Amino acid sequence: MKIDIVTLFPGLFAGPLQESILGRAQARGLVEIRVVNLRDWAEGRHRVTDDYPFGGGGGMVLKPEPLFACVQALRGPNSRVILLDPQGRRFTQEIAKELSRGDHLILLCGRYEGVDERVRQHLVDDAISIGDYVLTGGELPALVVTDAVVRLRPGVLGDEAAPGKDSFERGLLEGPQYTRPEEFRGWRVPEVLLSGDHARIARWRRGQALWVTWQRRPDLLETADLSPEEQKLIEELRQGTQPDA
């Protein structure tokens, strides 16, 4: 897989792309991530990439010419061009899985008051927002999308089954996790996790995942992929019954 990130501030990506899972995936040749400076595609001595909006108003708008020139140079037959933009569809784990099946992503980092509307209408294939809040630009969202997508690619994680256990994979949050020591400041690890009974542990974890989701994100339960046993547990939670600690 190849990911091109088009930005006015390439220095923002130097550290994150070299560390942890993203760094290892690139070192192993599982993904190629390139950071492209949009100014390289701007014309004139000053390489201007933005201008005042027609009709007045504050702020600046990214011009269409450098974005079109850049994307047309990068785009191939299997490319997908995505604008990181607050007006885009809300990024989810399902969208991450959808994007991870592609061959080439071109991520355009918006800035200032946004991009010329002709970019949205005639250049990009999709627009994505990572949440309803304001950021300085699309660089942090591009990193979020890149991380979420790359970790789903085959071979990137040591445990191939790991993505299926993550929060949101089945529409539920992940339950609590514990490690050594068994007792810390008087707080003990739940006995079931020390029992060695894998079936019992699995049931406990399912119950805890439902409980945590019920407490913290009950909205997720409306669309979660629940088994009949889990649906029964949800009904018990609604009636006030808590899962075993």
C-alpha positions as CSV (number, residue, x, y, z in Angstrom):
1,M,0.0,0.0,0.0
2,K,1.1,3.5,-0.7
3,I,-0.1,6.7,1.1
4,D,0.8,10.2,-0.1
5,I,0.1,13.0,2.4
6,V,-0.1,16.5,0.7
7,T,0.6,19.3,3.2
8,L,2.0,22.8,3.6
9,F,3.9,21.7,6.7
10,P,5.8,18.5,6.0
11,G,7.9,18.9,9.2
12,L,4.8,18.0,11.3
13,F,5.1,14.4,10.1
14,A,8.8,13.7,10.6
15,G,8.6,12.2,14.1
16,P,5.3,10.3,14.1
17,L,5.9,8.5,10.8
18,Q,9.2,7.2,12.0
19,E,8.1,5.7,15.3
20,S,6.2,2.6,16.5
21,I,4.0,0.6,14.2
22,L,4.1,3.1,11.3
23,G,7.9,3.2,11.4
24,R,8.2,-0.6,11.5
25,A,5.6,-1.1,8.7
26,Q,7.6,1.2,6.4
27,A,11.0,-0.5,7.4
28,R,9.5,-3.9,6.5
29,G,8.2,-2.7,3.1
30,L,4.5,-3.2,4.1
31,V,3.6,0.4,3.4
32,E,5.1,3.3,1.6
33,I,4.3,6.7,3.1
34,R,5.4,9.9,1.4
35,V,4.9,13.5,2.6
36,V,4.5,15.8,-0.3
37,N,5.0,19.6,0.1
38,L,2.1,21.4,-1.7
39,R,4.3,24.4,-2.2
40,D,6.4,22.4,-4.7
41,W,3.3,22.5,-7.0
42,A,2.6,26.2,-6.7
43,E,3.6,28.6,-9.4
44,G,5.5,31.9,-9.3
45,R,8.6,33.0,-7.4
46,H,6.8,33.0,-4.0
47,R,5.0,29.6,-4.4
48,V,1.7,31.0,-3.3
49,T,-0.8,28.4,-2.3
50,D,-3.7,30.5,-0.8
51,D,-5.6,33.6,-1.5
52,Y,-8.4,35.8,-0.2
53,P,-12.0,34.4,-0.6
54,F,-14.3,35.9,-3.2
55,G,-17.1,37.8,-1.5
56,G,-15.0,38.9,1.4
57,G,-14.7,37.4,4.9
58,G,-11.8,36.6,7.1
59,G,-9.1,34.1,6.5
60,M,-7.5,32.6,3.4
61,V,-8.5,29.7,1.1
62,L,-6.2,27.1,-0.5
63,K,-6.1,27.7,-4.3
64,P,-7.1,25.0,-6.7
65,E,-4.2,25.2,-9.1
66,P,-1.4,23.6,-6.9
67,L,-3.8,21.0,-5.5
68,F,-4.9,19.9,-9.0
69,A,-1.4,19.9,-10.3
70,C,-0.1,17.9,-7.3
71,V,-2.9,15.3,-7.3
72,Q,-2.7,14.8,-11.1
73,A,1.0,14.0,-10.8
74,L,0.5,11.6,-7.9
75,R,-2.7,9.9,-9.1
76,G,-2.7,6.4,-10.6
77,P,-5.5,4.0,-11.7
78,N,-6.1,2.7,-8.2
79,S,-5.7,6.0,-6.3
80,R,-8.3,7.4,-3.9
81,V,-8.1,11.1,-3.1
82,I,-9.3,12.1,0.3
83,L,-9.7,15.6,1.7
84,L,-9.3,15.9,5.5
85,D,-12.1,18.4,6.2
86,P,-14.6,19.2,8.9
87,Q,-17.4,18.8,6.4
88,G,-16.4,15.2,5.6
89,R,-18.1,12.1,6.8
90,R,-17.2,11.1,10.4
91,F,-14.2,8.7,10.5
92,T,-15.0,5.3,12.0
93,Q,-13.4,1.9,12.3
94,E,-15.5,0.7,9.4
95,I,-14.1,3.5,7.2
96,A,-10.6,2.6,8.3
97,K,-11.2,-1.0,7.2
98,E,-12.7,0.3,3.9
99,L,-9.6,2.4,3.2
100,S,-7.2,-0.3,4.3
101,R,-8.3,-2.5,1.4
102,G,-7.1,0.1,-1.2
103,D,-3.7,0.3,-3.0
104,H,-3.1,4.0,-2.9
105,L,-4.4,6.9,-0.7
106,I,-3.8,10.5,-1.4
107,L,-4.6,12.5,1.7
108,L,-5.0,16.3,1.3
109,C,-4.5,18.4,4.4
110,G,-6.9,21.3,4.5
111,R,-5.7,24.6,6.0
112,Y,-7.0,28.1,6.9
113,E,-10.6,28.6,5.9
114,G,-10.6,25.5,3.8
115,V,-10.0,24.7,0.1
116,D,-11.6,26.2,-3.1
117,E,-14.9,24.4,-3.5
118,R,-13.9,23.2,-7.0
119,V,-11.3,20.9,-5.3
120,R,-14.1,19.2,-3.4
121,Q,-16.4,19.0,-6.4
122,H,-14.0,17.9,-9.1
123,L,-10.8,16.6,-7.6
124,V,-11.4,14.5,-4.5
125,D,-13.1,11.2,-4.2
126,D,-14.1,11.5,-0.5
127,A,-13.8,13.9,2.5
128,I,-13.3,12.8,6.1
129,S,-13.5,14.5,9.4
130,I,-12.2,12.9,12.6
131,G,-14.6,14.7,14.9
132,D,-16.7,17.8,15.7
133,Y,-14.0,20.1,16.9
134,V,-11.7,22.7,15.4
135,L,-8.0,22.0,14.5
136,T,-5.5,24.2,12.8
137,G,-5.3,22.0,9.8
138,G,-5.6,18.5,8.3
139,E,-2.2,17.3,9.3
140,L,-3.3,15.7,12.6
141,P,-6.3,14.1,11.0
142,A,-4.1,12.7,8.3
143,L,-1.9,11.1,10.9
144,V,-4.9,9.6,12.6
145,V,-6.3,8.1,9.4
146,T,-2.9,6.8,8.4
147,D,-2.3,5.1,11.7
148,A,-5.8,3.6,11.8
149,V,-5.5,2.3,8.2
150,V,-1.9,1.0,8.3
151,R,-2.4,-1.2,11.4
152,L,-5.2,-3.0,9.6
153,R,-2.9,-4.0,6.7
154,P,-1.8,-7.7,6.6
155,G,1.5,-8.3,8.5
156,V,1.7,-5.0,10.2
157,L,0.7,-6.2,13.6
158,G,2.5,-9.1,15.2
159,D,-0.8,-10.8,16.1
160,E,-3.0,-11.1,12.9
161,A,-6.1,-11.5,15.1
162,A,-5.3,-8.4,17.2
163,P,-7.5,-5.9,15.1
164,G,-10.5,-8.1,15.7
165,K,-10.1,-7.7,19.5
166,D,-9.9,-3.9,19.4
167,S,-12.5,-1.4,20.7
168,F,-15.2,-0.6,18.0
169,E,-14.3,-3.7,15.9
170,R,-17.7,-5.2,16.8
171,G,-19.3,-2.0,17.9
172,L,-18.3,-2.4,21.6
173,L,-15.6,-0.8,23.7
174,E,-12.9,-3.1,25.1
175,G,-13.2,-4.3,28.7
176,P,-10.7,-3.6,31.4
177,Q,-7.1,-5.0,31.2
178,Y,-4.8,-6.0,34.1
179,T,-1.1,-6.9,34.4
180,R,1.4,-7.6,37.2
181,P,1.4,-7.1,40.2
182,E,-1.7,-9.1,41.2
183,E,-2.2,-6.7,44.1
184,F,-1.4,-3.0,44.0
185,R,-2.2,-0.7,46.9
186,G,-4.8,-3.1,48.1
187,W,-6.5,-3.4,44.7
188,R,-6.5,-7.0,43.4
189,V,-6.8,-8.3,39.9
190,P,-10.2,-10.0,39.4
191,E,-9.9,-13.7,40.4
192,V,-11.3,-14.9,37.2
193,L,-8.3,-13.7,35.2
194,L,-6.0,-15.8,37.5
195,S,-8.2,-18.9,37.2
196,G,-6.7,-20.4,34.0
197,D,-10.3,-21.2,32.9
198,H,-10.2,-19.8,29.4
199,A,-13.9,-20.2,28.7
200,R,-14.8,-18.5,31.9
201,I,-12.3,-15.7,31.2
202,A,-13.8,-15.2,27.7
203,R,-17.3,-15.0,29.2
204,W,-16.1,-12.5,31.8
205,R,-14.5,-10.3,29.1
206,R,-17.6,-10.3,27.0
207,G,-19.7,-9.2,30.0
208,Q,-17.2,-6.5,30.9
209,A,-17.1,-5.2,27.4
210,L,-20.8,-4.9,27.4
211,W,-20.8,-3.3,30.8
212,V,-18.1,-0.7,29.9
213,T,-20.0,0.1,26.7
214,W,-23.3,0.4,28.5
215,Q,-21.7,2.8,31.0
216,R,-19.6,4.9,28.7
217,R,-21.0,4.7,25.2
218,P,-24.6,3.3,25.3
219,D,-25.2,4.7,21.8
220,L,-22.9,2.1,20.4
221,L,-25.2,-0.7,21.5
222,E,-27.8,0.5,19.0
223,T,-25.8,-0.8,16.1
224,A,-23.4,-3.3,17.7
225,D,-23.1,-6.8,16.3
226,L,-24.4,-8.8,19.3
227,S,-24.8,-12.5,19.8
228,P,-28.1,-13.8,21.3
229,E,-26.2,-14.3,24.6
230,E,-24.9,-10.7,24.5
231,Q,-28.4,-9.4,23.8
232,K,-29.6,-11.3,26.8
233,L,-26.8,-9.7,29.0
234,I,-27.9,-6.2,27.7
235,E,-31.4,-6.9,28.8
236,E,-30.1,-7.9,32.2
237,L,-28.1,-4.6,32.4
238,R,-31.3,-2.7,31.5
239,Q,-33.0,-4.4,34.4
240,G,-30.2,-3.3,36.8
241,T,-28.1,-6.5,36.9
242,Q,-24.4,-5.9,36.9
243,P,-21.9,-8.5,35.5
244,D,-19.7,-10.4,37.8
245,A,-16.6,-8.3,38.9
